[in-house]
């Protein structure tokens, strides 16, 4: 397949591109700043999503599109940051879909990233793709994001909205930030540690994207999370155990709120998300439990 990927130089995108190439797919990247660090056999075009639609040559021959780009959510949510987060996802996705309209040959599928932030903080409630959205800034962003991607269905394109959880990999994401602290014995739970964390191993996320590319029965929202979510307390204890370090320095909730402001809700709230759609479609996780995932990553 010829696959156009946005966000292909990020934490998840780089792993996905390597796997797509290993599967003998042709990859065309849409990037903001050129091809720094990219493989010689990857085509690329520059696209600044907030300025215009993507270049026509990046989409003209595409069999599929994987849309991963967007302003990072893990930052202090100033009014300017919130506008960038919303615009980069909703308006950027709308511009991508509009660029498909004049194509005589449309891609068969658009896989667009979303996030489990769609559900908001829901306590102990088990959440599947049929669960409604939460309330607040991040659920609103995810809802607009998915609605923008969904407009491609009117063009005859199969649309998959991946509601991605906490991605575990040693090259980026949460583990790259906290593993050094845990190795020093300075790790600990966040607040009371009772909030649910719905996570996924980066290789399973890459496999799920590739599964959705070729499986015509996968469409609509798909929770990209492992089938065994854990509380933050359990996550902390398991990571400390795998690294053979103590985890006795919890971070107080007031300190998190002071540092991160409104974004602290994401860290201190949580979602207990289950991958019902992926499992119903026949997808199998290589790393269904947290200990198995962490032991593989830190082997």
PyMOL commands that set and color helices and strands:
alter all, ss='L'
color gray80, all
select helices_A, chain A and resi 11-22+56-58+79-98+116-119+137-155+173-183+202-214+232-243+253-268+276-280+290-297
alter helices_A, ss='H'
color red, helices_A
select strands_A, chain A and resi 2-6+26-31+43-46+64-67+109-115+126-127+158-164+166-169+172+196-197+199-201+220-224+230-231+272-273
alter strands_A, ss='S'
color yellow, strands_A
deselect
rebuild
show_as cartoon
